[in-house]
Amino acid sequence: MTQLSIDFEPLARTADPITSHQAAAQARELAQQHHRIILAALEQHGPMGKDGIAARTSLTGVAVCRRLAELQRMGKIAPTGRTVLSTAGRHEREWGIYGR
């Protein structure tokens, strides 16, 4: 699997206590882990909605939703233009690996 290069906005200000900087570093690591999990699910199972991704991974729908926007901004994934039914029976966007 390829390494993701992500430019994150600073999550802690220079004057914040060390604990804020430690939490920011952990948040970055967690986001990168989530990105890898989502990309692997889309690689293995093909295009899916956020609930489909959540069902096939260890992530919650909320976590998936947050990361989808980040991955889209990075150019890694894109909406397919189709919708799928969510677990609540509502239409949600289907996502796939960009360029496939």
DSSP file (Angstrom, degrees, kcal/mol; ACC not computed):
  #  RESIDUE AA STRUCTURE BP1 BP2  ACC     N-H-->O    O-->H-N    N-H-->O    O-->H-N    TCO  KAPPA ALPHA  PHI   PSI    X-CA   Y-CA   Z-CA
    1    1 A M              0   0    0      0, 0.0     2,-0.1     0, 0.0    35,-0.0   0.000 360.0 360.0 360.0 145.9    0.0    0.0    0.0
    2    2 A T        -     0   0    0      1,-0.1     2,-0.2    34,-0.0     0, 0.0  -0.455 360.0-110.8 -80.0 150.4    1.2    3.5   -0.8
    3    3 A Q        -     0   0    0     -2,-0.1     2,-0.5     1,-0.0    -1,-0.1  -0.573  29.5-131.2 -75.9 141.4    2.2    6.0    1.9
    4    4 A L        -     0   0    0     -2,-0.2     2,-0.6    28,-0.1    32,-0.0  -0.813  11.0-153.8 -95.1 133.5   -0.2    9.0    2.2
    5    5 A S        +     0   0    0     -2,-0.5     2,-0.5    69,-0.1    -2,-0.0  -0.937  21.4 179.4-106.8 116.1    1.3   12.4    2.3
    6    6 A I        -     0   0    0     -2,-0.6     2,-0.8     2,-0.0    26,-0.0  -0.963  24.3-152.5-125.0 129.1   -1.0   14.8    4.2
    7    7 A D        -     0   0    0     -2,-0.5     2,-0.3     0, 0.0    -2,-0.0  -0.882  25.0-168.9 -97.6 108.0   -0.6   18.4    5.0
    8    8 A F        -     0   0    0     -2,-0.8     3,-0.1     1,-0.0    20,-0.0  -0.716  24.7-115.7 -96.0 146.5   -2.6   19.1    8.1
    9    9 A E        -     0   0    0     -2,-0.3     2,-0.1     1,-0.1    -1,-0.0  -0.498  53.3 -85.0 -66.6 148.4   -3.4   22.4    9.5
   10   10 A P        -     0   0    0      0, 0.0    -1,-0.1     0, 0.0     3,-0.1  -0.376  38.1-162.1 -57.5 131.9   -1.7   22.9   12.9
   11   11 A L  S    S+     0   0    0      1,-0.1     2,-0.4    10,-0.1    -2,-0.0   0.525  74.2  42.0 -95.2  -8.0   -4.0   21.3   15.5
   12   12 A A  S    S-     0   0    0      9,-0.1    -1,-0.1     4,-0.1     2,-0.1  -0.998  82.6-122.9-138.7 142.4   -2.3   23.1   18.4
   13   13 A R    >   -     0   0    0     -2,-0.4     3,-1.6     1,-0.1     8,-0.1  -0.444  29.7-110.9 -80.0 157.0   -1.1   26.7   18.7
   14   14 A T  T 3  S+     0   0    0      1,-0.3    -1,-0.1    -2,-0.1     7,-0.1   0.857 118.6  48.8 -55.4 -38.6    2.5   27.5   19.6
   15   15 A A  T 3  S+     0   0    0      2,-0.0    -1,-0.3     3,-0.0     3,-0.1   0.518  87.7 111.4 -83.9  -4.7    1.5   28.8   23.0
   16   16 A D  S <  S-     0   0    0     -3,-1.6     5,-0.1     1,-0.1    -4,-0.1  -0.301  79.0 -94.2 -67.2 154.3   -0.6   25.7   23.9
   17   17 A P    >>  -     0   0    0      0, 0.0     3,-1.3     0, 0.0     4,-1.3  -0.222  37.2-103.9 -65.2 160.5    0.6   23.4   26.6
   18   18 A I  H 3> S+     0   0    0      1,-0.3     4,-2.4     2,-0.2     5,-0.2   0.814 119.7  63.7 -55.2 -33.7    2.6   20.3   25.7
   19   19 A T  H 3> S+     0   0    0      1,-0.2     4,-2.3     2,-0.2    -1,-0.3   0.856 100.4  52.3 -63.1 -33.1   -0.5   18.1   26.2
   20   20 A S  H <> S+     0   0    0     -3,-1.3     4,-2.1     2,-0.2    -1,-0.2   0.889 109.6  48.7 -67.6 -38.9   -2.3   19.9   23.4
   21   21 A H  H  X S+     0   0    0     -4,-1.3     4,-2.0     2,-0.2    -2,-0.2   0.877 111.2  50.0 -68.7 -37.4    0.7   19.2   21.1
   22   22 A Q  H  X S+     0   0    0     -4,-2.4     4,-2.1     2,-0.2    -2,-0.2   0.918 111.1  48.9 -65.7 -42.8    0.7   15.6   22.1
   23   23 A A  H  X S+     0   0    0     -4,-2.3     4,-2.3     1,-0.2    -2,-0.2   0.884 109.3  53.2 -63.4 -38.8   -3.0   15.3   21.4
   24   24 A A  H  X S+     0   0    0     -4,-2.1     4,-2.0     2,-0.2    -1,-0.2   0.903 108.1  49.9 -63.4 -41.4   -2.6   16.9   18.0
   25   25 A A  H  X S+     0   0    0     -4,-2.0     4,-2.1     1,-0.2    -1,-0.2   0.905 111.1  49.1 -64.0 -41.1    0.1   14.4   17.1
   26   26 A Q  H  X S+     0   0    0     -4,-2.1     4,-2.4     1,-0.2    -2,-0.2   0.882 108.6  53.6 -65.3 -37.9   -2.1   11.5   18.1
   27   27 A A  H  X S+     0   0    0     -4,-2.3     4,-2.4     2,-0.2    -2,-0.2   0.899 108.1  50.2 -64.4 -40.3   -5.0   13.0   16.1
   28   28 A R  H  X S+     0   0    0     -4,-2.0     4,-2.3     2,-0.2    -2,-0.2   0.931 111.3  48.2 -61.7 -46.3   -2.8   13.2   13.0
   29   29 A E  H  X S+     0   0    0     -4,-2.1     4,-2.2     1,-0.2    -2,-0.2   0.903 111.9  49.9 -61.3 -42.1   -1.8    9.5   13.4
   30   30 A L  H  X S+     0   0    0     -4,-2.4     4,-2.6     2,-0.2    -1,-0.2   0.911 109.8  50.5 -64.4 -42.6   -5.4    8.5   13.9
   31   31 A A  H  X S+     0   0    0     -4,-2.4     4,-2.5     1,-0.2    -2,-0.2   0.917 110.6  49.4 -61.9 -43.4   -6.5   10.3   10.8
   32   32 A Q  H  X S+     0   0    0     -4,-2.3     4,-2.2     2,-0.2    -1,-0.2   0.893 110.6  50.4 -63.5 -39.6   -3.8    8.7    8.7
   33   33 A Q  H  X S+     0   0    0     -4,-2.2     4,-2.2     2,-0.2    -2,-0.2   0.925 110.6  49.4 -63.3 -44.1   -4.8    5.3   10.1
   34   34 A H  H  X S+     0   0    0     -4,-2.6     4,-2.6     1,-0.2     5,-0.2   0.904 108.4  53.7 -61.3 -41.7   -8.4    6.0    9.2
   35   35 A H  H  X S+     0   0    0     -4,-2.5     4,-2.6     1,-0.2     5,-0.2   0.932 109.6  47.8 -58.2 -46.4   -7.4    7.0    5.6
   36   36 A R  H  X S+     0   0    0     -4,-2.2     4,-2.3     1,-0.2    -1,-0.2   0.902 112.0  49.7 -62.8 -41.2   -5.5    3.8    5.1
   37   37 A I  H  X S+     0   0    0     -4,-2.2     4,-2.1     2,-0.2    -2,-0.2   0.925 113.0  46.1 -63.6 -45.6   -8.4    1.7    6.4
   38   38 A I  H  X S+     0   0    0     -4,-2.6     4,-2.4     2,-0.2     5,-0.2   0.926 113.3  48.5 -65.4 -45.5  -10.9    3.5    4.1
   39   39 A L  H  X S+     0   0    0     -4,-2.6     4,-2.4    -5,-0.2    -1,-0.2   0.898 111.0  51.1 -62.7 -39.8   -8.7    3.2    1.1
   40   40 A A  H  X S+     0   0    0     -4,-2.3     4,-2.6    -5,-0.2    -1,-0.2   0.902 109.7  50.3 -63.7 -40.5   -8.1   -0.5    1.7
   41   41 A A  H  X S+     0   0    0     -4,-2.1     4,-2.9     2,-0.2     5,-0.4   0.914 112.2  46.6 -63.9 -43.1  -11.9   -1.1    2.0
   42   42 A L  H  X S+     0   0    0     -4,-2.4     4,-1.6     2,-0.2    -1,-0.2   0.871 113.1  50.1 -68.2 -35.9  -12.5    0.7   -1.3
   43   43 A E  H  < S+     0   0    0     -4,-2.4    -2,-0.2    -5,-0.2    -1,-0.2   0.931 118.6  38.0 -63.4 -45.9   -9.7   -1.2   -2.9
   44   44 A Q  H  < S+     0   0    0     -4,-2.6    -2,-0.2    -5,-0.2    -3,-0.2   0.882 131.1  24.4 -76.5 -39.9  -11.0   -4.5   -1.7
   45   45 A H  H  < S-     0   0    0     -4,-2.9    -3,-0.2     1,-0.3    -2,-0.2   0.538  99.1-131.0-108.3  -9.3  -14.7   -4.1   -2.0
   46   46 A G     <  -     0   0    0     -4,-1.6    -1,-0.3    -5,-0.4    49,-0.1  -0.307  60.3  -4.7  84.1-174.2  -15.1   -1.4   -4.7
   47   47 A P  S    S+     0   0    0      0, 0.0     2,-0.3     0, 0.0    49,-0.2  -0.186  73.0 159.1 -58.0 140.5  -17.2    1.8   -4.5
   48   48 A M  B     -A   95   0A   0     47,-1.9    47,-3.4    36,-0.0     2,-0.1  -0.961  38.4-107.6-152.1 164.8  -19.4    2.1   -1.4
   49   49 A G     >  -     0   0    0     -2,-0.3     4,-2.2    45,-0.3     5,-0.2  -0.379  48.1 -93.6 -85.2 174.5  -21.3    4.7    0.6
   50   50 A K  H  > S+     0   0    0     43,-0.5     4,-2.5     1,-0.2     5,-0.2   0.878 126.9  50.5 -61.0 -37.9  -20.1    5.8    4.1
   51   51 A D  H  > S+     0   0    0      2,-0.2     4,-2.3     1,-0.2    -1,-0.2   0.869 108.9  51.8 -70.1 -34.1  -22.3    3.2    5.8
   52   52 A G  H  > S+     0   0    0      2,-0.2     4,-1.1     1,-0.2    -2,-0.2   0.900 111.3  47.5 -64.8 -40.6  -21.0    0.4    3.6
   53   53 A I  H >< S+     0   0    0     -4,-2.2     3,-0.6     1,-0.2     4,-0.4   0.933 112.1  49.6 -64.6 -46.0  -17.4    1.4    4.4
   54   54 A A  H >< S+     0   0    0     -4,-2.5     3,-1.0     1,-0.2    -2,-0.2   0.889 107.9  54.4 -60.6 -39.5  -18.2    1.6    8.1
   55   55 A A  H 3< S+     0   0    0     -4,-2.3    -1,-0.2     1,-0.2    -2,-0.2   0.782 112.1  43.9 -66.4 -26.3  -19.8   -1.9    8.0
   56   56 A R  T << S+     0   0    0     -4,-1.1    -1,-0.2    -3,-0.6     2,-0.2   0.356 117.0  46.2-101.4   4.9  -16.7   -3.4    6.4
   57   57 A T  S <  S-     0   0    0     -3,-1.0   -19,-0.0    -4,-0.4   -20,-0.0  -0.725  89.5-103.8-133.0-177.3  -14.2   -1.7    8.7
   58   58 A S  S    S+     0   0    0     -2,-0.2     2,-0.2     2,-0.1    -4,-0.1   0.290  87.6 103.8 -90.4   8.7  -13.6   -0.9   12.4
   59   59 A L        -     0   0    0     -6,-0.3    -2,-0.3    -5,-0.2     2,-0.1  -0.592  69.7-122.7 -96.6 153.1  -14.7    2.7   11.9
   60   60 A T     >  -     0   0    0     -2,-0.2     4,-2.4     1,-0.1     5,-0.2  -0.476  30.2-110.1 -82.0 162.4  -18.0    4.4   12.8
   61   61 A G  H  > S+     0   0    0      1,-0.2     4,-2.6     2,-0.2     5,-0.1   0.865 120.2  53.8 -59.2 -36.9  -20.1    6.1   10.1
   62   62 A V  H  > S+     0   0    0      2,-0.2     4,-2.1     1,-0.2    -1,-0.2   0.924 109.0  47.4 -64.8 -45.0  -19.2    9.5   11.6
   63   63 A A  H  > S+     0   0    0      2,-0.2     4,-2.0     1,-0.2    -2,-0.2   0.917 113.0  49.1 -63.2 -42.8  -15.4    8.7   11.5
   64   64 A V  H  X S+     0   0    0     -4,-2.4     4,-2.3     1,-0.2    -2,-0.2   0.938 108.9  52.8 -60.8 -47.0  -15.8    7.6    7.8
   65   65 A C  H  X S+     0   0    0     -4,-2.6     4,-1.2     1,-0.2    -1,-0.2   0.898 109.1  49.2 -57.9 -43.6  -17.7   10.7    6.9
   66   66 A R  H  X S+     0   0    0     -4,-2.1     4,-1.1     1,-0.2    -1,-0.2   0.910 114.1  45.3 -61.7 -42.9  -15.1   13.0    8.3
   67   67 A R  H  X S+     0   0    0     -4,-2.0     4,-2.9     1,-0.2     5,-0.2   0.786 101.1  66.6 -76.5 -27.5  -12.3   11.2    6.5
   68   68 A L  H  X S+     0   0    0     -4,-2.3     4,-2.3     1,-0.2    -1,-0.2   0.922 102.1  48.3 -59.9 -43.4  -14.1   11.0    3.1
   69   69 A A  H  X S+     0   0    0     -4,-1.2     4,-2.3     2,-0.2    -1,-0.2   0.905 112.4  49.0 -63.3 -41.1  -13.9   14.8    2.8
   70   70 A E  H  X S+     0   0    0     -4,-1.1     4,-1.7     1,-0.2    -2,-0.2   0.934 111.9  48.2 -63.5 -45.6  -10.2   14.8    3.7
   71   71 A L  H  <>S+     0   0    0     -4,-2.9     5,-2.4     1,-0.2     6,-0.9   0.858 110.3  52.4 -64.8 -34.8   -9.5   12.0    1.2
   72   72 A Q  H ><5S+     0   0    0     -4,-2.3     3,-1.4    -5,-0.2    -1,-0.2   0.932 108.0  50.5 -65.6 -44.8  -11.4   13.8   -1.5
   73   73 A R  H 3<5S+     0   0    0     -4,-2.3    -2,-0.2     1,-0.3    -1,-0.2   0.828 108.4  54.0 -61.4 -30.9   -9.4   17.0   -0.9
   74   74 A M  T 3<5S-     0   0    0     -4,-1.7    -1,-0.3    -5,-0.2    -2,-0.2   0.570 115.1-119.1 -78.9  -9.3   -6.2   14.9   -1.2
   75   75 A G  T < 5S+     0   0    0     -3,-1.4    -3,-0.2    -4,-0.4    -2,-0.1   0.687  83.2 115.4  79.9  18.0   -7.4   13.6   -4.6
   76   76 A K  S   <S+     0   0    0     -5,-2.4    22,-2.6    -6,-0.2     2,-0.3   0.807  77.7  18.4 -88.8 -33.0   -7.5   10.0   -3.4
   77   77 A I  E     -B   97   0A   0     -6,-0.9    20,-0.2    20,-0.3    -2,-0.2  -0.873  61.7-172.7-134.3 165.9  -11.2    9.3   -3.7
   78   78 A A  E     -B   96   0A   0     18,-2.3    18,-2.3    -2,-0.3     2,-0.1  -0.986  36.5 -93.5-154.5 152.5  -14.2   10.9   -5.5
   79   79 A P  E     -B   95   0A   0      0, 0.0    16,-0.3     0, 0.0     4,-0.1  -0.441  29.3-141.8 -63.5 143.8  -18.0   10.4   -5.6
   80   80 A T  E     -     0   0A   0     14,-2.7    15,-0.1     2,-0.3     3,-0.1   0.653  38.1-112.1 -81.8 -15.2  -19.0    8.1   -8.3
   81   81 A G  E    S+     0   0A   0     13,-0.5     2,-0.2     1,-0.5    14,-0.1   0.346  88.1 100.3  95.1  -4.7  -22.1   10.1   -9.2
   82   82 A R  E     -     0   0A   0     12,-0.3    12,-2.2     0, 0.0    -1,-0.5  -0.690  62.5-139.3-106.8 164.1  -24.3    7.3   -7.9
   83   83 A T  E     -B   93   0A   0     -2,-0.2     2,-0.3    10,-0.2    10,-0.2  -0.893  12.1-166.3-119.5 155.8  -26.1    7.0   -4.6
   84   84 A V  E     -B   92   0A   0      8,-2.6     8,-2.8    -2,-0.3     2,-0.3  -0.891  33.6 -93.5-131.0 162.8  -26.6    3.9   -2.4
   85   85 A L  E     -B   91   0A   0     -2,-0.3     6,-0.2     6,-0.2   -36,-0.1  -0.630  36.5-140.3 -81.3 135.0  -29.0    3.4    0.5
   86   86 A S    >   -     0   0    0      4,-3.5     3,-1.7    -2,-0.3    -1,-0.1  -0.249  35.1 -94.9 -79.1 175.8  -27.6    4.1    4.0
   87   87 A T  T 3  S+     0   0    0      1,-0.3    -1,-0.1     2,-0.1    -2,-0.0   0.737 129.2  56.4 -65.5 -20.5  -28.4    1.9    7.0
   88   88 A A  T 3  S-     0   0    0      2,-0.1    -1,-0.3     0, 0.0     3,-0.1   0.434 122.1-108.3 -88.5   0.2  -31.2    4.4    7.7
   89   89 A G  S <  S+     0   0    0     -3,-1.7     2,-0.3     1,-0.3    -2,-0.1   0.602  79.3 126.1  84.7  10.9  -32.7    3.8    4.2
   90   90 A R        -     0   0    0      1,-0.0    -4,-3.5    -6,-0.0    -1,-0.3  -0.686  67.1-101.0 -99.8 156.5  -31.7    7.2    2.9
   91   91 A H  E     + B   0  85A   0     -2,-0.3     2,-0.3    -6,-0.2    -6,-0.2  -0.579  43.5 176.3 -76.1 135.3  -29.7    7.9   -0.2
   92   92 A E  E     - B   0  84A   0     -8,-2.8    -8,-2.6    -2,-0.3   -43,-0.0  -0.951  36.3 -89.2-134.1 157.3  -26.0    8.7    0.3
   93   93 A R  E     - B   0  83A   0     -2,-0.3   -43,-0.5   -10,-0.2     2,-0.4  -0.325  35.0-131.7 -66.2 145.3  -23.2    9.3   -2.1
   94   94 A E  E     -     0   0A   0    -12,-2.2   -14,-2.7   -45,-0.2   -13,-0.5  -0.826  23.6-155.8 -96.0 137.7  -21.2    6.4   -3.3
   95   95 A W  E     +AB  48  79A   0    -47,-3.4   -47,-1.9    -2,-0.4     2,-0.3  -0.874  14.5 174.1-118.2 147.0  -17.4    6.8   -3.2
   96   96 A G  E     - B   0  78A   0    -18,-2.3   -18,-2.3    -2,-0.3     2,-0.2  -0.930  43.9 -76.5-142.7 168.1  -14.6    5.2   -5.1
   97   97 A I  E >   - B   0  77A   0     -2,-0.3     3,-1.6   -20,-0.2   -20,-0.3  -0.482  64.1 -99.4 -64.4 132.7  -10.9    5.4   -5.6
   98   98 A Y  T 3  S+     0   0    0    -22,-2.6    -1,-0.1     1,-0.3   -18,-0.0  -0.296 104.7  17.4 -59.7 131.7  -10.1    8.4   -7.8
   99   99 A G  T 3         0   0    0     -3,-0.1    -1,-0.3     1,-0.0    -2,-0.1   0.547 360.0 360.0  86.5   8.1   -9.5    7.5  -11.4
  100  100 A R    <         0   0    0     -3,-1.6    -2,-0.1     0, 0.0    -3,-0.1   0.398 360.0 360.0-116.6 360.0  -11.1    4.0  -11.3
